[in-house]
Amino acid sequence: MKRTIDRLVVFVCLVAGALLFTSPAIAGENDAFIASLPQERIDLIEHNVVFALTSGIPGMQADAAQLVRDLKSICPEQSFSASVVPLMGILKDEDAEPSARILAALALDRLGSSMGDFAITRTALFTDNQKLKHVCTWLSYEKRTGRSADSKGLAIIEPLEEFGY
């Protein structure tokens, strides 16, 4: 019962945080506020995000992955490295909700860690989910080439073959 209440509290906090981040009237003020938080507050936020990522609840995992992306955009100097392994766990879990897996891939890409990039490339090669395979393939392609294929209108079927995968 206590564990359910803890999860509910974290979920409510994540939803409130997401609403706070996405409110257009105050988004700029929130970005400045979050960027000015002391390091111990940012560490606490990351700890709670890791808890949500490891919760096993698909909605919480998806919200937390999106929150990692938002936080990295607001505080690019922060590594948020504690989120990498839980995001990789979601990404490689074939039984996880596809939307959570896609958001995990996007969050790992935004974080820019070598472990996350490797996980994205391997998922592009080995997952059975075609939408996730497509997203991971393009993220890997963009990372390796430094350019966005979408912006150039390129239609490449298997961009990873170019790199020997």
TISEZA-957142 format. One record per residue (C-alpha): residue in one letter; x, y, z; chain; residue number from 1. Coordinates in Angstrom, 2 decimals. Layout:
// residues N
ATOM  aa       xx       yy       zz  ch    i
ATOM   A        X        Y        Z   A  NUM
...
END
This chain:
// residues 165
ATOM  aa       xx       yy       zz  ch    i
ATOM   M     0.00     0.00     0.00   A    1
ATOM   K     2.82     2.42     0.90   A    2
ATOM   R     4.57     1.67    -2.38   A    3
ATOM   T     1.39     2.49    -4.30   A    4
ATOM   I     1.05     5.77    -2.44   A    5
ATOM   D     4.71     6.61    -3.14   A    6
ATOM   R     4.18     5.94    -6.83   A    7
ATOM   L     1.04     8.04    -6.83   A    8
ATOM   V     2.87    10.95    -5.20   A    9
ATOM   V     5.70    10.75    -7.75   A   10
ATOM   F     3.19    10.52   -10.59   A   11
ATOM   V     1.28    13.59    -9.34   A   12
ATOM   C     4.56    15.49    -9.04   A   13
ATOM   L     5.56    14.51   -12.57   A   14
ATOM   V     2.20    15.54   -14.00   A   15
ATOM   A     2.33    18.84   -12.11   A   16
ATOM   G     5.87    19.40   -13.37   A   17
ATOM   A     4.87    18.60   -16.94   A   18
ATOM   L     1.97    21.03   -16.74   A   19
ATOM   L     4.26    23.66   -15.31   A   20
ATOM   F     6.80    23.15   -18.12   A   21
ATOM   T     4.22    23.25   -20.90   A   22
ATOM   S     2.21    26.28   -19.83   A   23
ATOM   P     2.98    28.81   -22.59   A   24
ATOM   A     2.27    31.84   -20.41   A   25
ATOM   I     4.92    30.96   -17.85   A   26
ATOM   A     7.26    28.62   -19.72   A   27
ATOM   G    10.03    31.21   -20.05   A   28
ATOM   E     9.87    32.09   -16.37   A   29
ATOM   N     9.99    28.41   -15.39   A   30
ATOM   D    12.99    27.74   -17.60   A   31
ATOM   A    14.92    30.53   -15.92   A   32
ATOM   F    13.77    29.37   -12.49   A   33
ATOM   I    14.80    25.76   -13.08   A   34
ATOM   A    18.14    26.76   -14.58   A   35
ATOM   S    18.86    28.80   -11.44   A   36
ATOM   L    18.10    25.98    -8.98   A   37
ATOM   P    20.94    24.89    -6.69   A   38
ATOM   Q    22.69    21.64    -7.62   A   39
ATOM   E    21.16    19.69    -4.71   A   40
ATOM   R    17.65    20.52    -6.00   A   41
ATOM   I    18.53    19.37    -9.50   A   42
ATOM   D    19.98    16.16    -8.02   A   43
ATOM   L    16.73    15.60    -6.11   A   44
ATOM   I    14.70    16.13    -9.29   A   45
ATOM   E    16.90    13.62   -11.11   A   46
ATOM   H    16.51    11.12    -8.27   A   47
ATOM   N    12.72    11.38    -8.54   A   48
ATOM   V    12.88    11.05   -12.31   A   49
ATOM   V    14.97     7.87   -11.97   A   50
ATOM   F    12.37     6.53    -9.53   A   51
ATOM   A     9.64     7.18   -12.11   A   52
ATOM   L    11.69     5.61   -14.92   A   53
ATOM   T    12.12     2.42   -12.89   A   54
ATOM   S     8.50     2.32   -11.68   A   55
ATOM   G     7.28    -0.12   -14.33   A   56
ATOM   I     4.23     2.06   -14.97   A   57
ATOM   P     4.20     2.95   -18.69   A   58
ATOM   G     2.64     6.39   -18.27   A   59
ATOM   M     5.10     7.38   -15.56   A   60
ATOM   Q     8.00     6.09   -17.61   A   61
ATOM   A     6.91     8.06   -20.68   A   62
ATOM   D     6.34    11.24   -18.65   A   63
ATOM   A     9.71    10.87   -16.93   A   64
ATOM   A    11.51    10.32   -20.25   A   65
ATOM   Q     9.92    13.47   -21.65   A   66
ATOM   L    10.86    15.32   -18.46   A   67
ATOM   V    14.50    14.27   -18.94   A   68
ATOM   R    14.37    15.72   -22.45   A   69
ATOM   D    12.88    18.98   -21.16   A   70
ATOM   L    15.36    19.26   -18.30   A   71
ATOM   K    18.31    18.69   -20.62   A   72
ATOM   S    17.03    21.46   -22.90   A   73
ATOM   I    16.68    23.86   -19.97   A   74
ATOM   C    19.93    22.87   -18.21   A   75
ATOM   P    22.30    21.71   -20.97   A   76
ATOM   E    25.31    21.90   -18.65   A   77
ATOM   Q    23.84    19.12   -16.47   A   78
ATOM   S    24.65    15.54   -17.52   A   79
ATOM   F    21.63    13.80   -15.94   A   80
ATOM   S    23.80    10.67   -16.11   A   81
ATOM   A    21.79     8.78   -13.48   A   82
ATOM   S    18.92     8.65   -15.99   A   83
ATOM   V    20.91     6.92   -18.72   A   84
ATOM   V    20.76     3.33   -17.44   A   85
ATOM   P    17.02     3.38   -16.59   A   86
ATOM   L    16.29     4.90   -20.00   A   87
ATOM   M    18.36     2.17   -21.64   A   88
ATOM   G    16.37    -0.43   -19.68   A   89
ATOM   I    13.10     0.94   -21.04   A   90
ATOM   L    14.50     1.15   -24.57   A   91
ATOM   K    15.66    -2.47   -24.68   A   92
ATOM   D    12.56    -3.94   -23.00   A   93
ATOM   E    10.56    -5.49   -25.85   A   94
ATOM   D     7.54    -5.80   -23.52   A   95
ATOM   A     7.52    -2.10   -22.57   A   96
ATOM   E     4.95     0.30   -23.99   A   97
ATOM   P     6.13     1.44   -27.46   A   98
ATOM   S     5.52     5.12   -26.71   A   99
ATOM   A     7.68     4.89   -23.57   A  100
ATOM   R    10.42     3.16   -25.59   A  101
ATOM   I    10.36     5.87   -28.27   A  102
ATOM   L    10.52     8.64   -25.65   A  103
ATOM   A    13.37     6.80   -23.94   A  104
ATOM   A    15.28     6.74   -27.25   A  105
ATOM   L    14.64    10.46   -27.78   A  106
ATOM   A    15.73    11.23   -24.21   A  107
ATOM   L    18.92     9.19   -24.60   A  108
ATOM   D    19.66    11.01   -27.83   A  109
ATOM   R    19.16    14.38   -26.12   A  110
ATOM   L    21.47    13.36   -23.26   A  111
ATOM   G    24.21    12.51   -25.75   A  112
ATOM   S    25.98     9.80   -23.73   A  113
ATOM   S    28.04     7.20   -25.57   A  114
ATOM   M    26.23     4.37   -23.74   A  115
ATOM   G    22.86     5.79   -24.78   A  116
ATOM   D    24.00     6.24   -28.38   A  117
ATOM   F    25.17     2.62   -28.45   A  118
ATOM   A    21.82     1.43   -27.06   A  119
ATOM   I    19.95     3.42   -29.72   A  120
ATOM   T    22.08     1.91   -32.50   A  121
ATOM   R    21.63    -1.63   -31.20   A  122
ATOM   T    17.89    -1.14   -30.82   A  123
ATOM   A    17.74     0.11   -34.42   A  124
ATOM   L    19.29    -3.16   -35.50   A  125
ATOM   F    17.54    -5.69   -33.30   A  126
ATOM   T    14.09    -4.51   -32.19   A  127
ATOM   D    10.95    -6.09   -33.60   A  128
ATOM   N     8.93    -2.87   -33.26   A  129
ATOM   Q     9.03    -1.17   -36.67   A  130
ATOM   K     8.21     2.35   -35.43   A  131
ATOM   L    10.93     2.18   -32.80   A  132
ATOM   K    13.35     0.71   -35.36   A  133
ATOM   H    12.62     3.66   -37.65   A  134
ATOM   V    13.14     6.27   -34.91   A  135
ATOM   C    16.35     4.66   -33.66   A  136
ATOM   T    17.70     4.24   -37.19   A  137
ATOM   W    17.27     7.94   -37.90   A  138
ATOM   L    18.68     8.98   -34.54   A  139
ATOM   S    21.75     6.81   -35.22   A  140
ATOM   Y    22.08     8.15   -38.75   A  141
ATOM   E    21.89    11.76   -37.57   A  142
ATOM   K    24.40    11.12   -34.78   A  143
ATOM   R    26.91     9.45   -37.11   A  144
ATOM   T    26.63    11.91   -39.99   A  145
ATOM   G    25.95    15.09   -38.04   A  146
ATOM   R    23.09    15.99   -40.33   A  147
ATOM   S    19.37    15.48   -40.37   A  148
ATOM   A    18.11    13.41   -43.27   A  149
ATOM   D    14.61    14.83   -42.85   A  150
ATOM   S    15.79    18.39   -43.43   A  151
ATOM   K    17.40    17.41   -46.73   A  152
ATOM   G    14.49    15.29   -47.94   A  153
ATOM   L    16.64    12.19   -48.27   A  154
ATOM   A    14.93     8.84   -48.60   A  155
ATOM   I    17.41     6.32   -47.28   A  156
ATOM   I    16.02     2.89   -46.52   A  157
ATOM   E    18.78     1.57   -44.28   A  158
ATOM   P    21.25     4.33   -43.37   A  159
ATOM   L    23.10     2.08   -40.92   A  160
ATOM   E    24.25    -0.20   -43.77   A  161
ATOM   E    26.51     2.67   -44.85   A  162
ATOM   F    28.45     2.16   -41.61   A  163
ATOM   G    28.76    -1.60   -41.85   A  164
ATOM   Y    25.86    -2.56   -39.60   A  165
END
